[in-house]
């Protein structure tokens, strides 16, 4: 499981850095670059076995709320627009919001996986210390 965690979060760290790089041409690049770099740092920490829950949990909640807020009214309509356009340029504001919504959703899901690993990690550490039986003294 350790190897899986390192590879999984290591790859997502690289993906999020690429996502941050691709935000240079966005109308609001600093917001999205900051978000993706933060996600990359948290994935790097998760790959190293560190799970800063006071940072992870609020960011996950904020990303889920943002994803719901920006979620397109018609996913099929958005996909149809993207297919008709046949390139990645932003033609409408609704296309940009739909992309941002799914970006937030990806960040929230991957960081949720990190939080689950963190909870399991802390539970196994606290559980192993509480399972020790005290020595009987006669």
C-alpha positions in Angstrom: 0.0 0.0 0.0 2.9 2.3 0.7 4.2 2.0 -2.9 0.7 2.6 -4.3 0.3 5.7 -2.1 3.7 7.1 -3.3 3.0 6.5 -6.9 -0.6 7.7 -6.8 0.1 11.0 -5.0 3.4 11.5 -6.8 1.6 11.3 -10.2 -1.2 13.7 -9.0 1.4 16.1 -7.7 2.9 16.2 -11.3 -0.6 16.5 -12.8 -1.5 19.4 -10.6 1.7 21.2 -11.4 0.8 20.8 -15.1 -2.7 22.1 -14.4 -1.1 25.1 -12.7 1.2 25.8 -15.6 -1.8 25.6 -18.1 -3.6 28.4 -16.1 -1.3 31.1 -17.5 -3.8 32.0 -20.2 -6.8 31.9 -17.9 -8.8 35.1 -17.2 -7.9 34.7 -13.4 -4.7 32.7 -13.4 -3.4 33.5 -9.9 -6.5 32.0 -8.2 -6.3 28.7 -10.2 -2.5 28.5 -10.1 -2.5 28.9 -6.4 -5.2 26.2 -6.0 -3.4 23.7 -8.2 0.0 24.4 -6.6 -1.5 23.9 -3.2 -3.0 20.6 -4.3 0.4 19.6 -5.7 2.1 20.4 -2.4 -0.5 18.4 -0.5 -0.1 15.5 -2.8 3.7 15.6 -2.4 3.2 15.6 1.4 0.7 12.6 1.1 3.3 10.8 -1.0 5.7 11.3 1.8 3.2 10.0 4.4 2.2 13.4 5.8 -1.4 14.4 5.9 -2.0 17.9 7.3 -5.7 17.6 8.2 -6.2 21.2 9.3 -5.3 22.2 5.7 -6.8 19.3 3.8 -10.3 19.4 5.3 -11.1 23.1 4.7 -9.7 22.9 1.2 -11.7 19.8 0.4 -14.9 21.5 1.6 -14.2 24.7 -0.2 -13.5 22.8 -3.5 -16.7 20.8 -3.2 -18.7 24.0 -2.5 -17.0 25.8 -5.4 -17.6 22.8 -7.7 -21.3 22.7 -6.9 -21.6 26.5 -7.3 -19.9 26.5 -10.7 -21.4 23.2 -11.9 -22.9 23.7 -15.4 -26.7 23.6 -15.7 -26.4 21.1 -18.5 -23.4 18.8 -18.6 -24.4 17.4 -22.0 -24.8 20.9 -23.4 -21.3 21.8 -22.2 -19.8 18.6 -23.7 -21.7 19.3 -26.9 -20.2 22.8 -27.1 -16.7 21.5 -26.4 -17.1 18.9 -29.2 -18.4 21.4 -31.7 -15.6 23.8 -30.9 -12.8 21.2 -31.4 -10.1 23.1 -29.6 -9.5 24.1 -26.0 -10.0 27.8 -26.3 -12.7 29.4 -24.2 -15.5 30.7 -26.3 -18.1 31.4 -23.6 -18.0 32.2 -20.0 -20.2 29.2 -19.2 -17.6 26.9 -20.8 -15.0 28.4 -18.5 -17.1 27.9 -15.4 -17.8 24.3 -16.3 -14.1 23.6 -16.7 -13.4 25.3 -13.4 -16.2 23.3 -11.7 -14.7 20.0 -12.8 -11.2 21.2 -11.9 -12.4 21.9 -8.4 -14.1 18.5 -8.3 -10.9 16.7 -9.3 -8.9 18.6 -6.5 -11.6 17.8 -4.0 -11.7 14.1 -4.9 -7.9 13.6 -4.9 -7.5 15.5 -1.6 -10.4 13.4 -0.1 -8.4 10.3 -0.9 -5.4 11.9 0.9 -7.6 12.7 3.9 -8.9 9.1 4.0 -5.2 7.8 4.0 -4.5 10.3 6.7 -7.4 9.2 8.9 -6.5 5.5 8.4 -2.9 6.4 9.2 -3.8 8.2 12.4 -6.3 5.6 13.4 -3.7 2.8 13.0 -1.2 4.7 15.0 -3.6 5.5 17.9 -5.2 2.1 17.7 -1.9 0.2 18.0 -0.8 2.2 21.1 -4.2 1.7 22.9 -4.2 -2.0 22.2 -1.2 -2.7 24.4 -2.1 -4.4 27.5 -0.5 -3.0 30.7 1.9 -5.4 32.4 0.4 -7.3 35.3 2.0 -6.4 38.6 1.7 -9.0 41.3 
